[in-house]
C-alpha cells in the first residue's frame, strides 16, 4: 500500500552510472519511486499508453531520437505528462528549446542532490523549474525583445541539427559525431549540409569557425 502512494518516476539516460545516480538521489526521498530506467527514446514510446508515471526525467542527448524530440512526442500523445529535462549541456544551448517542446523544467546534471529533488518536487506540484540565471536571462530577453542575427539563425535549426552544430563547436569531426549519436556518417554529412544552408555558411571552414565561437560565447554566458 505504501508503494502505491509514492510518486512514480521514469528516467531516460543512455549512461547506466548516471541512471543509477539519479535513481539513488530521487529515491532518497521516500515519497518517490523510480519505476523505469531507460536508455533510449524509443523505449519510452513503446510503453506510452500502457504505463503511467507522475514524472519523466529525460536527458537531451540520447542515441537515435533526441531528448527534445522525445518530449514533443510524449506531449503530443499525453498532453498533461510532467517532464523535467536534465542535461550536461549549458542552459543557454537547450533550455528554451526544452521549454518550447513542453518540458516543465530544465536542470543541469551534477547539481547537488538537494537541487535535483527541489526541481522534481516543483514540477510534480505543477510548477516550472529553471535556475535563477536562466529565469533572469529569459526575463531580460523579453524586456529587450532583442536577438542577434546568429541566434535567430540557430533557432531555425532542428533539434538534431542543433546537437550536431554543438558537437562541431566542440571540435568533433564527422565520424566522431556519427559514433556519438549512433548515426551513419552519410547522415551526419547530410545534417552538416543542411546547417550550412540554413545558416548561410559559404563552406565547412566558416561553419566550424562560427560553431566554435558560438560554443565559446555560450560557455561565457554560463
PyMOL commands that place a pseudoatom at each C-alpha (Angstrom):
pseudoatom trace, name=CA, resn=UNK, resi=1, chain=A, elem=C, hetatm=0, pos=[0.000, 0.000, 0.000]
pseudoatom trace, name=CA, resn=UNK, resi=2, chain=A, elem=C, hetatm=0, pos=[2.853, 2.379, 0.831]
pseudoatom trace, name=CA, resn=UNK, resi=3, chain=A, elem=C, hetatm=0, pos=[4.373, 1.823, -2.637]
pseudoatom trace, name=CA, resn=UNK, resi=4, chain=A, elem=C, hetatm=0, pos=[1.052, 2.752, -4.275]
pseudoatom trace, name=CA, resn=UNK, resi=5, chain=A, elem=C, hetatm=0, pos=[1.169, 6.180, -2.632]
pseudoatom trace, name=CA, resn=UNK, resi=6, chain=A, elem=C, hetatm=0, pos=[4.608, 7.018, -3.960]
pseudoatom trace, name=CA, resn=UNK, resi=7, chain=A, elem=C, hetatm=0, pos=[5.044, 9.313, -6.945]
pseudoatom trace, name=CA, resn=UNK, resi=8, chain=A, elem=C, hetatm=0, pos=[6.229, 7.226, -9.885]
pseudoatom trace, name=CA, resn=UNK, resi=9, chain=A, elem=C, hetatm=0, pos=[9.224, 8.473, -11.872]
pseudoatom trace, name=CA, resn=UNK, resi=10, chain=A, elem=C, hetatm=0, pos=[10.711, 7.391, -15.206]
pseudoatom trace, name=CA, resn=UNK, resi=11, chain=A, elem=C, hetatm=0, pos=[14.347, 8.176, -16.116]
pseudoatom trace, name=CA, resn=UNK, resi=12, chain=A, elem=C, hetatm=0, pos=[15.754, 8.213, -19.663]
pseudoatom trace, name=CA, resn=UNK, resi=13, chain=A, elem=C, hetatm=0, pos=[19.553, 8.481, -19.906]
pseudoatom trace, name=CA, resn=UNK, resi=14, chain=A, elem=C, hetatm=0, pos=[21.961, 6.445, -22.004]
pseudoatom trace, name=CA, resn=UNK, resi=15, chain=A, elem=C, hetatm=0, pos=[24.631, 6.244, -19.259]
pseudoatom trace, name=CA, resn=UNK, resi=16, chain=A, elem=C, hetatm=0, pos=[23.994, 3.425, -16.734]
pseudoatom trace, name=CA, resn=UNK, resi=17, chain=A, elem=C, hetatm=0, pos=[26.003, 5.096, -13.971]
pseudoatom trace, name=CA, resn=UNK, resi=18, chain=A, elem=C, hetatm=0, pos=[24.059, 8.333, -14.403]
pseudoatom trace, name=CA, resn=UNK, resi=19, chain=A, elem=C, hetatm=0, pos=[20.737, 6.475, -14.335]
pseudoatom trace, name=CA, resn=UNK, resi=20, chain=A, elem=C, hetatm=0, pos=[21.763, 4.755, -11.110]
pseudoatom trace, name=CA, resn=UNK, resi=21, chain=A, elem=C, hetatm=0, pos=[22.900, 8.018, -9.540]
pseudoatom trace, name=CA, resn=UNK, resi=22, chain=A, elem=C, hetatm=0, pos=[19.692, 9.826, -10.465]
pseudoatom trace, name=CA, resn=UNK, resi=23, chain=A, elem=C, hetatm=0, pos=[17.642, 6.928, -9.123]
pseudoatom trace, name=CA, resn=UNK, resi=24, chain=A, elem=C, hetatm=0, pos=[19.508, 6.888, -5.817]
pseudoatom trace, name=CA, resn=UNK, resi=25, chain=A, elem=C, hetatm=0, pos=[19.038, 10.637, -5.406]
pseudoatom trace, name=CA, resn=UNK, resi=26, chain=A, elem=C, hetatm=0, pos=[15.325, 10.590, -6.229]
pseudoatom trace, name=CA, resn=UNK, resi=27, chain=A, elem=C, hetatm=0, pos=[14.594, 7.559, -4.059]
pseudoatom trace, name=CA, resn=UNK, resi=28, chain=A, elem=C, hetatm=0, pos=[16.395, 9.161, -1.119]
pseudoatom trace, name=CA, resn=UNK, resi=29, chain=A, elem=C, hetatm=0, pos=[13.021, 10.868, -0.717]
pseudoatom trace, name=CA, resn=UNK, resi=30, chain=A, elem=C, hetatm=0, pos=[10.672, 8.070, 0.417]
pseudoatom trace, name=CA, resn=UNK, resi=31, chain=A, elem=C, hetatm=0, pos=[7.746, 9.680, -1.397]
pseudoatom trace, name=CA, resn=UNK, resi=32, chain=A, elem=C, hetatm=0, pos=[9.316, 8.920, -4.815]
pseudoatom trace, name=CA, resn=UNK, resi=33, chain=A, elem=C, hetatm=0, pos=[9.850, 5.645, -6.646]
pseudoatom trace, name=CA, resn=UNK, resi=34, chain=A, elem=C, hetatm=0, pos=[11.766, 5.222, -9.909]
pseudoatom trace, name=CA, resn=UNK, resi=35, chain=A, elem=C, hetatm=0, pos=[9.894, 2.503, -11.770]
pseudoatom trace, name=CA, resn=UNK, resi=36, chain=A, elem=C, hetatm=0, pos=[11.726, 2.743, -15.116]
pseudoatom trace, name=CA, resn=UNK, resi=37, chain=A, elem=C, hetatm=0, pos=[15.367, 3.341, -16.032]
pseudoatom trace, name=CA, resn=UNK, resi=38, chain=A, elem=C, hetatm=0, pos=[15.581, 3.501, -19.837]
pseudoatom trace, name=CA, resn=UNK, resi=39, chain=A, elem=C, hetatm=0, pos=[18.407, 4.360, -22.212]
pseudoatom trace, name=CA, resn=UNK, resi=40, chain=A, elem=C, hetatm=0, pos=[16.640, 5.167, -25.486]
pseudoatom trace, name=CA, resn=UNK, resi=41, chain=A, elem=C, hetatm=0, pos=[13.749, 7.394, -26.510]
pseudoatom trace, name=CA, resn=UNK, resi=42, chain=A, elem=C, hetatm=0, pos=[12.153, 4.565, -28.460]
pseudoatom trace, name=CA, resn=UNK, resi=43, chain=A, elem=C, hetatm=0, pos=[11.797, 2.517, -25.268]
pseudoatom trace, name=CA, resn=UNK, resi=44, chain=A, elem=C, hetatm=0, pos=[9.663, 5.282, -23.778]
pseudoatom trace, name=CA, resn=UNK, resi=45, chain=A, elem=C, hetatm=0, pos=[7.421, 5.447, -26.837]
pseudoatom trace, name=CA, resn=UNK, resi=46, chain=A, elem=C, hetatm=0, pos=[6.920, 1.679, -26.666]
pseudoatom trace, name=CA, resn=UNK, resi=47, chain=A, elem=C, hetatm=0, pos=[5.273, 1.910, -23.236]
pseudoatom trace, name=CA, resn=UNK, resi=48, chain=A, elem=C, hetatm=0, pos=[3.292, 5.142, -23.682]
pseudoatom trace, name=CA, resn=UNK, resi=49, chain=A, elem=C, hetatm=0, pos=[-0.381, 4.478, -23.132]
pseudoatom trace, name=CA, resn=UNK, resi=50, chain=A, elem=C, hetatm=0, pos=[0.306, 1.197, -21.359]
pseudoatom trace, name=CA, resn=UNK, resi=51, chain=A, elem=C, hetatm=0, pos=[2.134, 2.577, -18.337]
pseudoatom trace, name=CA, resn=UNK, resi=52, chain=A, elem=C, hetatm=0, pos=[1.553, 5.755, -16.372]
pseudoatom trace, name=CA, resn=UNK, resi=53, chain=A, elem=C, hetatm=0, pos=[4.100, 7.761, -14.386]
pseudoatom trace, name=CA, resn=UNK, resi=54, chain=A, elem=C, hetatm=0, pos=[3.886, 11.050, -12.496]
pseudoatom trace, name=CA, resn=UNK, resi=55, chain=A, elem=C, hetatm=0, pos=[7.144, 12.463, -13.840]
pseudoatom trace, name=CA, resn=UNK, resi=56, chain=A, elem=C, hetatm=0, pos=[9.625, 11.761, -16.637]
pseudoatom trace, name=CA, resn=UNK, resi=57, chain=A, elem=C, hetatm=0, pos=[13.267, 12.823, -16.344]
pseudoatom trace, name=CA, resn=UNK, resi=58, chain=A, elem=C, hetatm=0, pos=[14.706, 12.984, -19.864]
pseudoatom trace, name=CA, resn=UNK, resi=59, chain=A, elem=C, hetatm=0, pos=[18.275, 13.620, -20.991]
pseudoatom trace, name=CA, resn=UNK, resi=60, chain=A, elem=C, hetatm=0, pos=[18.817, 15.851, -24.043]
pseudoatom trace, name=CA, resn=UNK, resi=61, chain=A, elem=C, hetatm=0, pos=[21.424, 13.666, -25.776]
pseudoatom trace, name=CA, resn=UNK, resi=62, chain=A, elem=C, hetatm=0, pos=[20.129, 10.182, -26.482]
pseudoatom trace, name=CA, resn=UNK, resi=63, chain=A, elem=C, hetatm=0, pos=[21.080, 7.649, -29.162]
pseudoatom trace, name=CA, resn=UNK, resi=64, chain=A, elem=C, hetatm=0, pos=[18.608, 7.776, -32.025]
pseudoatom trace, name=CA, resn=UNK, resi=65, chain=A, elem=C, hetatm=0, pos=[15.800, 10.223, -31.286]
pseudoatom trace, name=CA, resn=UNK, resi=66, chain=A, elem=C, hetatm=0, pos=[16.972, 13.226, -29.267]
pseudoatom trace, name=CA, resn=UNK, resi=67, chain=A, elem=C, hetatm=0, pos=[15.549, 14.015, -25.839]
pseudoatom trace, name=CA, resn=UNK, resi=68, chain=A, elem=C, hetatm=0, pos=[13.779, 17.151, -27.026]
pseudoatom trace, name=CA, resn=UNK, resi=69, chain=A, elem=C, hetatm=0, pos=[12.129, 15.296, -29.908]
pseudoatom trace, name=CA, resn=UNK, resi=70, chain=A, elem=C, hetatm=0, pos=[11.061, 12.690, -27.360]
pseudoatom trace, name=CA, resn=UNK, resi=71, chain=A, elem=C, hetatm=0, pos=[9.450, 15.386, -25.206]
pseudoatom trace, name=CA, resn=UNK, resi=72, chain=A, elem=C, hetatm=0, pos=[7.447, 16.586, -28.212]
pseudoatom trace, name=CA, resn=UNK, resi=73, chain=A, elem=C, hetatm=0, pos=[6.313, 13.036, -29.000]
pseudoatom trace, name=CA, resn=UNK, resi=74, chain=A, elem=C, hetatm=0, pos=[5.293, 12.334, -25.405]
pseudoatom trace, name=CA, resn=UNK, resi=75, chain=A, elem=C, hetatm=0, pos=[3.286, 15.521, -25.016]
pseudoatom trace, name=CA, resn=UNK, resi=76, chain=A, elem=C, hetatm=0, pos=[1.589, 15.043, -28.378]
pseudoatom trace, name=CA, resn=UNK, resi=77, chain=A, elem=C, hetatm=0, pos=[0.219, 11.759, -27.047]
pseudoatom trace, name=CA, resn=UNK, resi=78, chain=A, elem=C, hetatm=0, pos=[-0.140, 12.689, -23.347]
pseudoatom trace, name=CA, resn=UNK, resi=79, chain=A, elem=C, hetatm=0, pos=[-0.510, 16.490, -23.148]
pseudoatom trace, name=CA, resn=UNK, resi=80, chain=A, elem=C, hetatm=0, pos=[-0.586, 16.648, -19.331]
pseudoatom trace, name=CA, resn=UNK, resi=81, chain=A, elem=C, hetatm=0, pos=[2.511, 14.486, -18.756]
pseudoatom trace, name=CA, resn=UNK, resi=82, chain=A, elem=C, hetatm=0, pos=[5.028, 16.256, -16.487]
pseudoatom trace, name=CA, resn=UNK, resi=83, chain=A, elem=C, hetatm=0, pos=[8.558, 16.248, -17.946]
pseudoatom trace, name=CA, resn=UNK, resi=84, chain=A, elem=C, hetatm=0, pos=[11.800, 17.568, -16.473]
pseudoatom trace, name=CA, resn=UNK, resi=85, chain=A, elem=C, hetatm=0, pos=[14.762, 17.741, -18.852]
pseudoatom trace, name=CA, resn=UNK, resi=86, chain=A, elem=C, hetatm=0, pos=[18.153, 17.014, -17.305]
pseudoatom trace, name=CA, resn=UNK, resi=87, chain=A, elem=C, hetatm=0, pos=[21.373, 17.517, -19.236]
pseudoatom trace, name=CA, resn=UNK, resi=88, chain=A, elem=C, hetatm=0, pos=[25.089, 18.177, -19.181]
pseudoatom trace, name=CA, resn=UNK, resi=89, chain=A, elem=C, hetatm=0, pos=[24.556, 20.873, -21.823]
pseudoatom trace, name=CA, resn=UNK, resi=90, chain=A, elem=C, hetatm=0, pos=[24.708, 24.526, -20.823]
pseudoatom trace, name=CA, resn=UNK, resi=91, chain=A, elem=C, hetatm=0, pos=[21.302, 26.063, -20.223]
pseudoatom trace, name=CA, resn=UNK, resi=92, chain=A, elem=C, hetatm=0, pos=[21.920, 28.691, -22.884]
pseudoatom trace, name=CA, resn=UNK, resi=93, chain=A, elem=C, hetatm=0, pos=[22.036, 25.964, -25.545]
pseudoatom trace, name=CA, resn=UNK, resi=94, chain=A, elem=C, hetatm=0, pos=[18.940, 23.852, -24.899]
pseudoatom trace, name=CA, resn=UNK, resi=95, chain=A, elem=C, hetatm=0, pos=[16.797, 25.080, -22.013]
pseudoatom trace, name=CA, resn=UNK, resi=96, chain=A, elem=C, hetatm=0, pos=[14.496, 27.318, -24.033]
pseudoatom trace, name=CA, resn=UNK, resi=97, chain=A, elem=C, hetatm=0, pos=[14.103, 24.610, -26.688]
pseudoatom trace, name=CA, resn=UNK, resi=98, chain=A, elem=C, hetatm=0, pos=[13.136, 22.153, -23.971]
pseudoatom trace, name=CA, resn=UNK, resi=99, chain=A, elem=C, hetatm=0, pos=[10.514, 24.555, -22.632]
pseudoatom trace, name=CA, resn=UNK, resi=100, chain=A, elem=C, hetatm=0, pos=[9.123, 25.218, -26.105]
pseudoatom trace, name=CA, resn=UNK, resi=101, chain=A, elem=C, hetatm=0, pos=[8.846, 21.440, -26.581]
pseudoatom trace, name=CA, resn=UNK, resi=102, chain=A, elem=C, hetatm=0, pos=[6.645, 21.342, -23.471]
pseudoatom trace, name=CA, resn=UNK, resi=103, chain=A, elem=C, hetatm=0, pos=[9.010, 20.386, -20.640]
pseudoatom trace, name=CA, resn=UNK, resi=104, chain=A, elem=C, hetatm=0, pos=[8.192, 21.859, -17.222]
pseudoatom trace, name=CA, resn=UNK, resi=105, chain=A, elem=C, hetatm=0, pos=[11.814, 22.482, -16.326]
pseudoatom trace, name=CA, resn=UNK, resi=106, chain=A, elem=C, hetatm=0, pos=[15.486, 22.124, -17.198]
pseudoatom trace, name=CA, resn=UNK, resi=107, chain=A, elem=C, hetatm=0, pos=[18.264, 21.253, -14.800]
pseudoatom trace, name=CA, resn=UNK, resi=108, chain=A, elem=C, hetatm=0, pos=[21.961, 20.609, -15.292]
pseudoatom trace, name=CA, resn=UNK, resi=109, chain=A, elem=C, hetatm=0, pos=[23.490, 17.242, -14.452]
pseudoatom trace, name=CA, resn=UNK, resi=110, chain=A, elem=C, hetatm=0, pos=[25.811, 17.121, -11.460]
pseudoatom trace, name=CA, resn=UNK, resi=111, chain=A, elem=C, hetatm=0, pos=[23.843, 19.705, -9.486]
pseudoatom trace, name=CA, resn=UNK, resi=112, chain=A, elem=C, hetatm=0, pos=[23.505, 18.923, -5.799]
pseudoatom trace, name=CA, resn=UNK, resi=113, chain=A, elem=C, hetatm=0, pos=[21.039, 16.262, -4.695]
pseudoatom trace, name=CA, resn=UNK, resi=114, chain=A, elem=C, hetatm=0, pos=[19.016, 18.948, -2.909]
pseudoatom trace, name=CA, resn=UNK, resi=115, chain=A, elem=C, hetatm=0, pos=[18.674, 20.965, -6.148]
pseudoatom trace, name=CA, resn=UNK, resi=116, chain=A, elem=C, hetatm=0, pos=[17.571, 17.935, -8.132]
pseudoatom trace, name=CA, resn=UNK, resi=117, chain=A, elem=C, hetatm=0, pos=[14.955, 16.992, -5.542]
pseudoatom trace, name=CA, resn=UNK, resi=118, chain=A, elem=C, hetatm=0, pos=[13.799, 20.614, -5.413]
pseudoatom trace, name=CA, resn=UNK, resi=119, chain=A, elem=C, hetatm=0, pos=[13.290, 20.561, -9.191]
pseudoatom trace, name=CA, resn=UNK, resi=120, chain=A, elem=C, hetatm=0, pos=[11.434, 17.236, -9.066]
pseudoatom trace, name=CA, resn=UNK, resi=121, chain=A, elem=C, hetatm=0, pos=[9.101, 18.442, -6.303]
pseudoatom trace, name=CA, resn=UNK, resi=122, chain=A, elem=C, hetatm=0, pos=[8.393, 21.740, -8.027]
pseudoatom trace, name=CA, resn=UNK, resi=123, chain=A, elem=C, hetatm=0, pos=[7.448, 20.123, -11.339]
pseudoatom trace, name=CA, resn=UNK, resi=124, chain=A, elem=C, hetatm=0, pos=[5.343, 17.446, -9.619]
pseudoatom trace, name=CA, resn=UNK, resi=125, chain=A, elem=C, hetatm=0, pos=[3.497, 20.217, -7.761]
pseudoatom trace, name=CA, resn=UNK, resi=126, chain=A, elem=C, hetatm=0, pos=[2.531, 21.832, -11.045]
pseudoatom trace, name=CA, resn=UNK, resi=127, chain=A, elem=C, hetatm=0, pos=[5.281, 24.445, -11.273]
pseudoatom trace, name=CA, resn=UNK, resi=128, chain=A, elem=C, hetatm=0, pos=[8.216, 25.157, -13.561]
pseudoatom trace, name=CA, resn=UNK, resi=129, chain=A, elem=C, hetatm=0, pos=[11.833, 24.713, -12.559]
pseudoatom trace, name=CA, resn=UNK, resi=130, chain=A, elem=C, hetatm=0, pos=[14.616, 26.883, -14.012]
pseudoatom trace, name=CA, resn=UNK, resi=131, chain=A, elem=C, hetatm=0, pos=[17.801, 28.198, -12.474]
pseudoatom trace, name=CA, resn=UNK, resi=132, chain=A, elem=C, hetatm=0, pos=[17.822, 31.796, -11.235]
pseudoatom trace, name=CA, resn=UNK, resi=133, chain=A, elem=C, hetatm=0, pos=[20.300, 32.668, -14.002]
pseudoatom trace, name=CA, resn=UNK, resi=134, chain=A, elem=C, hetatm=0, pos=[18.074, 31.292, -16.748]
pseudoatom trace, name=CA, resn=UNK, resi=135, chain=A, elem=C, hetatm=0, pos=[14.960, 32.947, -15.302]
pseudoatom trace, name=CA, resn=UNK, resi=136, chain=A, elem=C, hetatm=0, pos=[16.772, 36.276, -15.347]
pseudoatom trace, name=CA, resn=UNK, resi=137, chain=A, elem=C, hetatm=0, pos=[18.017, 35.787, -18.909]
pseudoatom trace, name=CA, resn=UNK, resi=138, chain=A, elem=C, hetatm=0, pos=[14.545, 34.926, -20.213]
pseudoatom trace, name=CA, resn=UNK, resi=139, chain=A, elem=C, hetatm=0, pos=[13.118, 37.969, -18.457]
pseudoatom trace, name=CA, resn=UNK, resi=140, chain=A, elem=C, hetatm=0, pos=[15.818, 40.251, -19.891]
pseudoatom trace, name=CA, resn=UNK, resi=141, chain=A, elem=C, hetatm=0, pos=[15.238, 38.875, -23.398]
pseudoatom trace, name=CA, resn=UNK, resi=142, chain=A, elem=C, hetatm=0, pos=[11.507, 39.510, -23.039]
pseudoatom trace, name=CA, resn=UNK, resi=143, chain=A, elem=C, hetatm=0, pos=[12.061, 43.048, -21.784]
pseudoatom trace, name=CA, resn=UNK, resi=144, chain=A, elem=C, hetatm=0, pos=[14.520, 43.991, -24.509]
pseudoatom trace, name=CA, resn=UNK, resi=145, chain=A, elem=C, hetatm=0, pos=[12.970, 41.828, -27.258]
pseudoatom trace, name=CA, resn=UNK, resi=146, chain=A, elem=C, hetatm=0, pos=[16.421, 41.682, -28.808]
pseudoatom trace, name=CA, resn=UNK, resi=147, chain=A, elem=C, hetatm=0, pos=[18.218, 38.885, -30.624]
pseudoatom trace, name=CA, resn=UNK, resi=148, chain=A, elem=C, hetatm=0, pos=[21.436, 38.799, -32.574]
pseudoatom trace, name=CA, resn=UNK, resi=149, chain=A, elem=C, hetatm=0, pos=[21.284, 37.506, -36.150]
pseudoatom trace, name=CA, resn=UNK, resi=150, chain=A, elem=C, hetatm=0, pos=[23.336, 34.419, -35.301]
pseudoatom trace, name=CA, resn=UNK, resi=151, chain=A, elem=C, hetatm=0, pos=[20.887, 33.464, -32.537]
pseudoatom trace, name=CA, resn=UNK, resi=152, chain=A, elem=C, hetatm=0, pos=[17.870, 33.784, -34.833]
pseudoatom trace, name=CA, resn=UNK, resi=153, chain=A, elem=C, hetatm=0, pos=[19.602, 31.646, -37.455]
pseudoatom trace, name=CA, resn=UNK, resi=154, chain=A, elem=C, hetatm=0, pos=[20.397, 28.992, -34.849]
pseudoatom trace, name=CA, resn=UNK, resi=155, chain=A, elem=C, hetatm=0, pos=[16.726, 28.930, -33.889]
pseudoatom trace, name=CA, resn=UNK, resi=156, chain=A, elem=C, hetatm=0, pos=[15.994, 27.706, -37.418]
pseudoatom trace, name=CA, resn=UNK, resi=157, chain=A, elem=C, hetatm=0, pos=[17.970, 24.515, -36.802]
pseudoatom trace, name=CA, resn=UNK, resi=158, chain=A, elem=C, hetatm=0, pos=[16.124, 21.345, -35.873]
pseudoatom trace, name=CA, resn=UNK, resi=159, chain=A, elem=C, hetatm=0, pos=[16.952, 19.749, -32.538]
pseudoatom trace, name=CA, resn=UNK, resi=160, chain=A, elem=C, hetatm=0, pos=[19.231, 17.171, -34.199]
pseudoatom trace, name=CA, resn=UNK, resi=161, chain=A, elem=C, hetatm=0, pos=[20.940, 19.854, -36.301]
pseudoatom trace, name=CA, resn=UNK, resi=162, chain=A, elem=C, hetatm=0, pos=[21.470, 21.846, -33.112]
pseudoatom trace, name=CA, resn=UNK, resi=163, chain=A, elem=C, hetatm=0, pos=[23.139, 18.845, -31.467]
pseudoatom trace, name=CA, resn=UNK, resi=164, chain=A, elem=C, hetatm=0, pos=[25.457, 18.383, -34.439]
pseudoatom trace, name=CA, resn=UNK, resi=165, chain=A, elem=C, hetatm=0, pos=[26.289, 22.113, -34.580]
pseudoatom trace, name=CA, resn=UNK, resi=166, chain=A, elem=C, hetatm=0, pos=[27.200, 21.971, -30.901]
pseudoatom trace, name=CA, resn=UNK, resi=167, chain=A, elem=C, hetatm=0, pos=[29.455, 18.938, -31.437]
pseudoatom trace, name=CA, resn=UNK, resi=168, chain=A, elem=C, hetatm=0, pos=[31.145, 20.716, -34.353]
pseudoatom trace, name=CA, resn=UNK, resi=169, chain=A, elem=C, hetatm=0, pos=[31.759, 23.615, -31.984]
pseudoatom trace, name=CA, resn=UNK, resi=170, chain=A, elem=C, hetatm=0, pos=[33.346, 21.185, -29.540]
pseudoatom trace, name=CA, resn=UNK, resi=171, chain=A, elem=C, hetatm=0, pos=[35.833, 20.133, -32.200]
pseudoatom trace, name=CA, resn=UNK, resi=172, chain=A, elem=C, hetatm=0, pos=[34.245, 16.824, -33.197]
pseudoatom trace, name=CA, resn=UNK, resi=173, chain=A, elem=C, hetatm=0, pos=[34.741, 15.532, -36.737]
pseudoatom trace, name=CA, resn=UNK, resi=174, chain=A, elem=C, hetatm=0, pos=[32.021, 13.841, -38.777]
pseudoatom trace, name=CA, resn=UNK, resi=175, chain=A, elem=C, hetatm=0, pos=[32.987, 10.305, -37.763]
pseudoatom trace, name=CA, resn=UNK, resi=176, chain=A, elem=C, hetatm=0, pos=[33.107, 11.273, -34.072]
pseudoatom trace, name=CA, resn=UNK, resi=177, chain=A, elem=C, hetatm=0, pos=[29.642, 12.812, -34.332]
pseudoatom trace, name=CA, resn=UNK, resi=178, chain=A, elem=C, hetatm=0, pos=[28.281, 9.750, -36.133]
pseudoatom trace, name=CA, resn=UNK, resi=179, chain=A, elem=C, hetatm=0, pos=[29.621, 7.441, -33.434]
pseudoatom trace, name=CA, resn=UNK, resi=180, chain=A, elem=C, hetatm=0, pos=[28.342, 9.575, -30.552]
pseudoatom trace, name=CA, resn=UNK, resi=181, chain=A, elem=C, hetatm=0, pos=[24.835, 9.995, -31.959]
pseudoatom trace, name=CA, resn=UNK, resi=182, chain=A, elem=C, hetatm=0, pos=[24.616, 6.474, -33.417]
pseudoatom trace, name=CA, resn=UNK, resi=183, chain=A, elem=C, hetatm=0, pos=[24.120, 7.821, -36.940]
pseudoatom trace, name=CA, resn=UNK, resi=184, chain=A, elem=C, hetatm=0, pos=[25.615, 6.835, -40.275]
pseudoatom trace, name=CA, resn=UNK, resi=185, chain=A, elem=C, hetatm=0, pos=[28.471, 9.140, -41.406]
pseudoatom trace, name=CA, resn=UNK, resi=186, chain=A, elem=C, hetatm=0, pos=[26.481, 9.964, -44.569]
pseudoatom trace, name=CA, resn=UNK, resi=187, chain=A, elem=C, hetatm=0, pos=[23.556, 11.045, -42.392]
pseudoatom trace, name=CA, resn=UNK, resi=188, chain=A, elem=C, hetatm=0, pos=[25.827, 13.366, -40.427]
pseudoatom trace, name=CA, resn=UNK, resi=189, chain=A, elem=C, hetatm=0, pos=[27.094, 14.870, -43.691]
pseudoatom trace, name=CA, resn=UNK, resi=190, chain=A, elem=C, hetatm=0, pos=[23.501, 15.486, -44.750]
pseudoatom trace, name=CA, resn=UNK, resi=191, chain=A, elem=C, hetatm=0, pos=[22.839, 17.314, -41.487]
pseudoatom trace, name=CA, resn=UNK, resi=192, chain=A, elem=C, hetatm=0, pos=[26.031, 19.351, -41.894]
pseudoatom trace, name=CA, resn=UNK, resi=193, chain=A, elem=C, hetatm=0, pos=[24.898, 20.389, -45.378]
pseudoatom trace, name=CA, resn=UNK, resi=194, chain=A, elem=C, hetatm=0, pos=[21.516, 21.468, -44.017]
pseudoatom trace, name=CA, resn=UNK, resi=195, chain=A, elem=C, hetatm=0, pos=[23.199, 23.510, -41.294]
pseudoatom trace, name=CA, resn=UNK, resi=196, chain=A, elem=C, hetatm=0, pos=[25.399, 25.281, -43.854]
pseudoatom trace, name=CA, resn=UNK, resi=197, chain=A, elem=C, hetatm=0, pos=[22.367, 26.044, -45.991]
pseudoatom trace, name=CA, resn=UNK, resi=198, chain=A, elem=C, hetatm=0, pos=[20.151, 27.275, -43.158]
pseudoatom trace, name=CA, resn=UNK, resi=199, chain=A, elem=C, hetatm=0, pos=[22.867, 29.451, -41.616]
pseudoatom trace, name=CA, resn=UNK, resi=200, chain=A, elem=C, hetatm=0, pos=[24.211, 30.719, -44.956]
pseudoatom trace, name=CA, resn=UNK, resi=201, chain=A, elem=C, hetatm=0, pos=[27.755, 29.448, -44.444]
pseudoatom trace, name=CA, resn=UNK, resi=202, chain=A, elem=C, hetatm=0, pos=[29.904, 29.542, -47.574]
pseudoatom trace, name=CA, resn=UNK, resi=203, chain=A, elem=C, hetatm=0, pos=[31.860, 26.425, -46.682]
pseudoatom trace, name=CA, resn=UNK, resi=204, chain=A, elem=C, hetatm=0, pos=[32.709, 23.979, -43.880]
pseudoatom trace, name=CA, resn=UNK, resi=205, chain=A, elem=C, hetatm=0, pos=[35.555, 26.150, -42.609]
pseudoatom trace, name=CA, resn=UNK, resi=206, chain=A, elem=C, hetatm=0, pos=[33.191, 29.052, -41.965]
pseudoatom trace, name=CA, resn=UNK, resi=207, chain=A, elem=C, hetatm=0, pos=[30.694, 26.720, -40.286]
pseudoatom trace, name=CA, resn=UNK, resi=208, chain=A, elem=C, hetatm=0, pos=[33.359, 25.314, -37.953]
pseudoatom trace, name=CA, resn=UNK, resi=209, chain=A, elem=C, hetatm=0, pos=[34.612, 28.805, -37.090]
pseudoatom trace, name=CA, resn=UNK, resi=210, chain=A, elem=C, hetatm=0, pos=[31.178, 30.041, -36.085]
pseudoatom trace, name=CA, resn=UNK, resi=211, chain=A, elem=C, hetatm=0, pos=[30.308, 26.821, -34.261]
pseudoatom trace, name=CA, resn=UNK, resi=212, chain=A, elem=C, hetatm=0, pos=[33.448, 27.124, -32.120]
pseudoatom trace, name=CA, resn=UNK, resi=213, chain=A, elem=C, hetatm=0, pos=[32.798, 30.834, -31.466]
pseudoatom trace, name=CA, resn=UNK, resi=214, chain=A, elem=C, hetatm=0, pos=[29.178, 30.117, -30.557]
pseudoatom trace, name=CA, resn=UNK, resi=215, chain=A, elem=C, hetatm=0, pos=[30.243, 27.469, -28.039]
pseudoatom trace, name=CA, resn=UNK, resi=216, chain=A, elem=C, hetatm=0, pos=[32.781, 29.839, -26.502]
pseudoatom trace, name=CA, resn=UNK, resi=217, chain=A, elem=C, hetatm=0, pos=[30.126, 32.559, -26.162]
pseudoatom trace, name=CA, resn=UNK, resi=218, chain=A, elem=C, hetatm=0, pos=[27.673, 30.069, -24.623]
pseudoatom trace, name=CA, resn=UNK, resi=219, chain=A, elem=C, hetatm=0, pos=[30.276, 28.979, -22.070]
pseudoatom trace, name=CA, resn=UNK, resi=220, chain=A, elem=C, hetatm=0, pos=[30.931, 32.589, -21.065]
pseudoatom trace, name=CA, resn=UNK, resi=221, chain=A, elem=C, hetatm=0, pos=[27.184, 33.148, -20.564]
pseudoatom trace, name=CA, resn=UNK, resi=222, chain=A, elem=C, hetatm=0, pos=[27.129, 30.234, -18.134]
for i in range(1, 222): cmd.bond("trace and resi %d" % i, "trace and resi %d" % (i + 1))
show_as sticks, trace
zoom trace
